[in-house]
């Protein structure tokens, strides 16, 4: 049959090395994904903080203009 592996071609150590390499790659990708998730969480927090600062600045500018035009 074509699906059976010849005993000469069966190299357990080579297959184990490939499996170990695949596991290392998977672990590396999981670490990258987790790092990007953390960066995204941090970016969301930074955006909210920057939006609050921008609104406070606009309110301050509006108050200054109101005081200037309506003493």
N, C-alpha and C positions, 0 to 999 in steps of 0.2 A: 504494500500500500504506500501511497505517496505521503500520507500524514504521519507515518511512523519515522522516528529518528533513528538513524543508524547508531549502533553502540560506539563506533569510532568517533562520531560527531558529538556525542554526549559528553560534555565537559562541565561537571558540576561546579567546579571552582569558577569557571568563566561565567556561568549563569549566576552564581552567588555574587560575583563582583558586579555584574550588571544590575542585579536587584539592589545591592547596597548603593550603587551610584544613583539609581532611580529614587531610592528612599532619601538620599542626601539632597537630590534636586528638589524633591517634594518638600522637604523640611526648609530648604532655602527659600522656596517660593512662598511657603506659609509665613515665614518670618518677614519677607518683603511685604506681603499683603497686610500683616498685622501692623507693620511700621507705617504703611500708607493709611491704614484706618486711623491710627493715632494722630498722624499729621492732619487728616481730615477733621477729626474731632477738635484739634487745636485750632485749625483754620476757622471752623465754625464759631468757636468761642471768641477768637480774635475779631471776626466780622461783627458779631453782636456788640462787642466792646467798642469797636470803632464806630458803629452806628450810634451808640449812646453818646459817644464823645461828639460826633458830628451834630446830633440833635441839640446837645447842650450848647455847642458853639453857635448854631443857628438861633436858638432862643436868646442867647446873650447878645448876638448882633441885632436881633429884632428889638430887644429891650433897649439897647443903646440908640437905635434909630428912633424908637418911639419917644425916648427921653429927649432926643435932639429936636424932633419935629413937634412934639407936644409937651412943652415944659410945664 
